[in-house]
């Protein structure tokens, strides 16, 4: 099973998407074009969520992208109602807990 992508905050001040399995390390920043150390996990994100079915798609920090996702779902299922919501991503919350535990470890 592929890991879902979540957003990590970087020391450079930007955010980068990566698999939900990371608890340390560094990622390439798309804005700085440099590798930056992970400083935390962003748990609040925008998502497109259908009221009529189990459809939910996470869009990170872009409310605009939730509209695109919602429109795509409604085109396929015209009777459905899709809302844009700003809420905690459960995958990101779980990773944030692991990240905090990892940061509290004592070096060997």
C-alpha positions in Angstrom: 0.0 0.0 0.0 1.3 3.4 -0.9 1.6 6.0 1.8 -0.5 9.1 1.6 1.1 12.4 1.2 1.0 15.0 4.0 2.6 18.4 4.4 5.8 18.9 6.3 7.1 22.3 7.5 10.7 23.0 6.6 13.3 25.0 8.4 13.4 27.4 5.5 9.8 28.4 6.3 8.1 26.7 3.4 6.0 23.4 3.2 6.7 20.3 1.2 4.5 17.2 0.5 6.0 13.8 1.3 4.8 10.3 2.4 3.3 10.2 5.9 6.0 7.8 7.0 8.8 10.4 7.6 9.6 11.4 11.2 13.0 13.0 10.5 15.3 14.0 7.7 15.1 16.6 5.0 13.2 17.4 1.8 13.8 19.6 -1.2 12.0 22.9 -1.0 10.2 23.8 -4.3 10.6 27.5 -3.6 14.2 27.7 -2.4 15.5 24.9 -4.7 17.5 23.6 -1.8 17.3 20.6 0.6 15.9 21.8 3.9 15.5 20.0 7.3 12.0 18.9 8.4 10.9 21.0 11.3 7.3 19.8 11.8 4.1 18.4 10.4 1.3 20.6 9.1 -1.9 19.0 10.4 -4.6 21.5 9.2 -5.3 21.3 5.4 -8.0 22.0 2.9 -10.0 19.1 1.6 -12.9 18.5 -0.8 -15.4 16.3 1.0 -18.6 14.8 -0.5 -21.7 14.9 1.7 -23.3 12.0 -0.2 -20.5 9.5 -0.4 -17.1 8.7 1.1 -15.1 10.9 -1.4 -12.5 13.1 0.3 -9.4 14.6 -1.3 -6.7 16.5 0.6 -5.4 19.7 -1.1 -2.8 20.9 1.4 -2.8 24.7 1.9 -4.7 25.4 -1.4 -8.4 26.1 -1.1 -8.5 26.7 -4.8 -7.4 23.1 -5.5 -10.3 21.8 -3.4 -12.7 23.6 -5.8 -11.0 21.8 -8.7 -11.3 18.4 -7.0 -14.9 19.1 -6.0 -15.9 20.1 -9.5 -14.3 16.9 -10.9 -16.3 14.8 -8.5 -19.6 16.6 -9.2 -19.0 16.2 -13.0 -18.9 12.5 -12.5 -21.7 12.4 -9.9 -24.0 15.4 -10.7 -26.4 14.6 -7.8 -23.6 14.8 -5.2 -22.7 17.8 -3.0 -19.1 18.5 -2.3 -17.8 21.0 0.3 -14.5 22.6 0.8 -13.4 22.2 4.4 -10.4 23.3 6.4 -9.8 20.5 8.9 -7.2 18.3 10.5 -5.8 15.5 8.3 -5.9 12.3 10.4 -2.8 10.9 8.6 -0.9 14.2 9.4 -2.0 14.1 13.0 -0.7 10.5 13.4 2.6 11.4 11.8 2.8 14.6 14.0 2.5 12.4 17.1 5.3 10.1 15.8 7.4 13.2 14.9 7.1 14.6 18.4 8.0 11.2 20.0 11.0 10.9 17.6 12.2 14.5 18.5 12.1 13.6 22.2 14.4 10.7 21.8 17.9 10.8 23.4 20.8 10.4 21.0 22.6 7.0 21.2 
